[in-house]
Amino acid sequence: MAGNLFDNKLWAGHRVILPEMREKAVNTCGECCFLVEIQGREEIRWGCVVSLKKYGNLEKRVPRRIDAREIIKLVGAAGLMKLVEHHHPGAQACGFFRVRPM
């Protein structure tokens, strides 16, 4: 076979989406209940709290804004940085997507 399948630019631009995953693929993190504002001393950043046990298991209601000190108590400073590192409202939703209640 001449060339590699991954070198084909036309093929690389297409994605196969299973029917049961379509709803998750068309939503963004901004519509998800797990994306919250994390309030620090000087700034507010977006973060996904699905990895925190009490919020991810829905043991406790997910608030719209959480104080950074509360998250540091749960997962430490390194854990806080992981929560805010790659999450923003325009990103494609992940497999844990849940619609934010109005």
SULUR-V189468 format. One record per residue. N is the residue number from 1. RES is the residue in one small letter. PHI is phi in whole degrees, -180 to 180 (none if undefined). PSI is psi in degrees with one decimal (none if undefined). Layout:
n:N res:RES phi:PHI psi:PSI
n:N res:RES phi:PHI psi:PSI
This chain:
n:1 res:m phi:none psi:127.7
n:2 res:a phi:-81 psi:124.1
n:3 res:g phi:82 psi:167.9
n:4 res:n phi:-103 psi:146.6
n:5 res:l phi:-60 psi:-35.1
n:6 res:f phi:-77 psi:-12.8
n:7 res:d phi:-82 psi:-13.1
n:8 res:n phi:-78 psi:108.2
n:9 res:k phi:-65 psi:-34.6
n:10 res:l phi:-66 psi:-43.1
n:11 res:w phi:-69 psi:-39.3
n:12 res:a phi:-65 psi:-24.5
n:13 res:g phi:-81 psi:-8.1
n:14 res:h phi:-102 psi:142.3
n:15 res:r phi:-124 psi:143.4
n:16 res:v phi:-99 psi:123.5
n:17 res:i phi:-117 psi:122.7
n:18 res:l phi:-68 psi:147.3
n:19 res:p phi:-56 psi:-38.5
n:20 res:e phi:-73 psi:-16.8
n:21 res:m phi:-96 psi:-7.0
n:22 res:r phi:-58 psi:-43.9
n:23 res:e phi:-61 psi:-40.1
n:24 res:k phi:-70 psi:-32.4
n:25 res:a phi:-75 psi:-24.3
n:26 res:v phi:-92 psi:-7.6
n:27 res:n phi:-95 psi:158.4
n:28 res:t phi:-114 psi:163.9
n:29 res:c phi:-61 psi:-28.8
n:30 res:g phi:-63 psi:-21.4
n:31 res:e phi:-94 psi:-2.8
n:32 res:c phi:-91 psi:143.8
n:33 res:c phi:-73 psi:-19.1
n:34 res:f phi:-83 psi:-12.6
n:35 res:l phi:-86 psi:115.1
n:36 res:v phi:-126 psi:163.4
n:37 res:e phi:-87 psi:129.8
n:38 res:i phi:-107 psi:115.1
n:39 res:q phi:-89 psi:114.5
n:40 res:g phi:-97 psi:-168.0
n:41 res:r phi:-67 psi:-43.4
n:42 res:e phi:-115 psi:-14.4
n:43 res:e phi:-148 psi:165.9
n:44 res:i phi:-117 psi:131.0
n:45 res:r phi:-127 psi:154.2
n:46 res:w phi:-81 psi:145.7
n:47 res:g phi:-154 psi:150.7
n:48 res:c phi:-100 psi:121.6
n:49 res:v phi:-101 psi:15.6
n:50 res:v phi:-64 psi:-25.7
n:51 res:s phi:-80 psi:-11.7
n:52 res:l phi:-82 psi:126.7
n:53 res:k phi:-54 psi:-48.7
n:54 res:k phi:-69 psi:-26.6
n:55 res:y phi:-92 psi:-40.5
n:56 res:g phi:-65 psi:-34.5
n:57 res:n phi:-87 psi:-0.2
n:58 res:l phi:59 psi:31.9
n:59 res:e phi:-69 psi:-32.7
n:60 res:k phi:-128 psi:144.6
n:61 res:r phi:-62 psi:136.9
n:62 res:v phi:-83 psi:116.2
n:63 res:p phi:-77 psi:166.1
n:64 res:r phi:-75 psi:-31.8
n:65 res:r phi:-137 psi:135.3
n:66 res:i phi:-124 psi:141.0
n:67 res:d phi:-74 psi:137.0
n:68 res:a phi:-61 psi:-31.5
n:69 res:r phi:-62 psi:-35.6
n:70 res:e phi:-65 psi:-40.9
n:71 res:i phi:-70 psi:-37.8
n:72 res:i phi:-63 psi:-36.7
n:73 res:k phi:-64 psi:-35.2
n:74 res:l phi:-80 psi:-47.0
n:75 res:v phi:-126 psi:-1.6
n:76 res:g phi:84 psi:174.9
n:77 res:a phi:-68 psi:-38.4
n:78 res:a phi:-66 psi:-37.9
n:79 res:g phi:-66 psi:-37.7
n:80 res:l phi:-62 psi:-43.0
n:81 res:m phi:-65 psi:-34.3
n:82 res:k phi:-67 psi:-35.4
n:83 res:l phi:-66 psi:-36.8
n:84 res:v phi:-99 psi:-3.2
n:85 res:e phi:-63 psi:-52.7
n:86 res:h phi:-121 psi:16.1
n:87 res:h phi:-107 psi:129.0
n:88 res:h phi:-149 psi:157.5
n:89 res:p phi:-59 psi:-26.3
n:90 res:g phi:-88 psi:-3.1
n:91 res:a phi:-73 psi:154.8
n:92 res:q phi:-70 psi:137.4
n:93 res:a phi:-66 psi:151.4
n:94 res:c phi:-94 psi:-170.2
n:95 res:g phi:-72 psi:-11.9
n:96 res:f phi:-95 psi:11.2
n:97 res:f phi:-57 psi:132.1
n:98 res:r phi:-137 psi:134.5
n:99 res:v phi:-65 psi:135.1
n:100 res:r phi:-71 psi:127.2
n:101 res:p phi:-67 psi:144.2
n:102 res:m phi:-81 psi:none
